[in-house]
C-alpha cells in the first residue's frame, strides 16, 4: 500500500511508523499542521519530525506554512475547534494523497489517548469518500508510551500540549489551578 501518513509531531509518529512497516506498509510522512502555535512551537515540532525522517531515511512531504492566520480564520467562533482542526489537516492530507498518486492516507493522531479518536475516524472516513482515496485506520494508542520513550532516547523535541493556542491555554490553566 502506498500511504501518505499525516504526522502531527515526531513523538506521535515513531511507533506508528514502526507498526506500519511491520505490516509491510512503507509510509511517506506528511507535515501539515497550521494548528500549531506559537511559531517557536511550530518550528520545534517541524524540526523534530524532519530530524526523525532523516534519521530513519523516511520520505517526507511538507506543506511548511506557519498557519496562525489561516487557522484562526478556519475556526472563527467555532466552539468545536478540534473538529475543524482535524478536518483541515485530514482534508489537506487526502487532497495531497490524490494529487501525488497515493492509494491511502492515515494519521499519527490515532496514537494519542488525549485526542478524540472516534471523531478523527469519522472525519477521516468522510474525507476519504469525498476525495475517493482510502483512509487507513489504526488504533495506535497502545504504542503511546513506547513512542514517547523512543522519542526521548533519540533526543527529539517533546511538546507539552496538543498544538493550538487554545490547548496551550487549557493546559496551563489546569496546571495553575
HUWO-V199050 format. One record per backbone hydrogen bond with DSSP energy under -1.0 kcal/mol. CO is the residue of the C=O (numbers start at 1). NH is the residue of the N-H. E is the energy in kcal/mol with one decimal. If there is no record, write none. Layout:
BEGIN
co-><CO & CO>
nh-><NH & NH>
e-><E & E>
END
This chain:
BEGIN
co-><2 & 2 & 3 & 4 & 5 & 6 & 10 & 10 & 13 & 14 & 15 & 16 & 17 & 18 & 20 & 21 & 28 & 29 & 30 & 31 & 33 & 38 & 39 & 40 & 41 & 42 & 43 & 44 & 45 & 46 & 47 & 48 & 49 & 50 & 51 & 52 & 53 & 59 & 61 & 63 & 67 & 68 & 69 & 70 & 71 & 72 & 75 & 80 & 81 & 82 & 83 & 84 & 85 & 86 & 87 & 88 & 89 & 90 & 91 & 92 & 93 & 94 & 95 & 96 & 97 & 98 & 103 & 104 & 105 & 106 & 108 & 109 & 115 & 116 & 117 & 118 & 119 & 120 & 121 & 122 & 123 & 124 & 125 & 126 & 127 & 128 & 128 & 134 & 138 & 140 & 141 & 143 & 144 & 145 & 146 & 147 & 148 & 149 & 150 & 151 & 152 & 163 & 164 & 165 & 166 & 167 & 168 & 169 & 170 & 171 & 172>
nh-><103 & 104 & 28 & 106 & 30 & 108 & 13 & 14 & 17 & 18 & 19 & 20 & 21 & 22 & 25 & 24 & 5 & 61 & 7 & 63 & 36 & 42 & 43 & 44 & 45 & 46 & 47 & 48 & 49 & 50 & 51 & 52 & 53 & 54 & 55 & 56 & 58 & 29 & 31 & 65 & 71 & 72 & 73 & 74 & 75 & 76 & 78 & 84 & 85 & 86 & 87 & 88 & 89 & 90 & 91 & 92 & 93 & 94 & 95 & 96 & 97 & 98 & 99 & 100 & 102 & 101 & 134 & 4 & 136 & 6 & 111 & 112 & 117 & 120 & 121 & 122 & 123 & 124 & 125 & 126 & 127 & 128 & 129 & 130 & 131 & 132 & 133 & 105 & 140 & 143 & 144 & 147 & 148 & 149 & 150 & 151 & 152 & 153 & 154 & 156 & 155 & 37 & 168 & 169 & 170 & 171 & 172 & 173 & 174 & 175 & 176>
e-><-1.7 & -1.8 & -2.8 & -1.9 & -2.5 & -2.4 & -1.7 & -1.8 & -2.4 & -1.9 & -2.7 & -2.9 & -2.7 & -1.9 & -2.5 & -1.6 & -3.1 & -3.1 & -2.8 & -2.9 & -1.4 & -2.2 & -2.6 & -2.3 & -2.4 & -2.7 & -2.9 & -2.0 & -2.2 & -2.7 & -2.4 & -2.4 & -2.7 & -2.1 & -2.7 & -2.2 & -2.6 & -2.7 & -2.5 & -1.6 & -3.0 & -2.4 & -2.2 & -2.7 & -2.4 & -1.9 & -3.8 & -1.7 & -2.7 & -3.0 & -2.4 & -2.8 & -2.0 & -2.7 & -2.9 & -2.1 & -2.0 & -2.7 & -2.7 & -2.4 & -2.5 & -2.4 & -2.6 & -2.5 & -3.0 & -1.0 & -1.5 & -2.3 & -3.1 & -2.7 & -2.1 & -1.1 & -1.6 & -2.4 & -2.3 & -2.4 & -2.6 & -2.8 & -2.3 & -2.2 & -2.8 & -2.4 & -2.1 & -2.1 & -2.4 & -1.6 & -1.7 & -2.1 & -1.1 & -2.6 & -1.9 & -2.6 & -2.0 & -2.6 & -2.4 & -2.1 & -2.4 & -2.3 & -1.8 & -2.4 & -1.3 & -2.9 & -2.1 & -2.0 & -2.5 & -2.4 & -2.3 & -2.2 & -2.3 & -1.8 & -1.6>
END
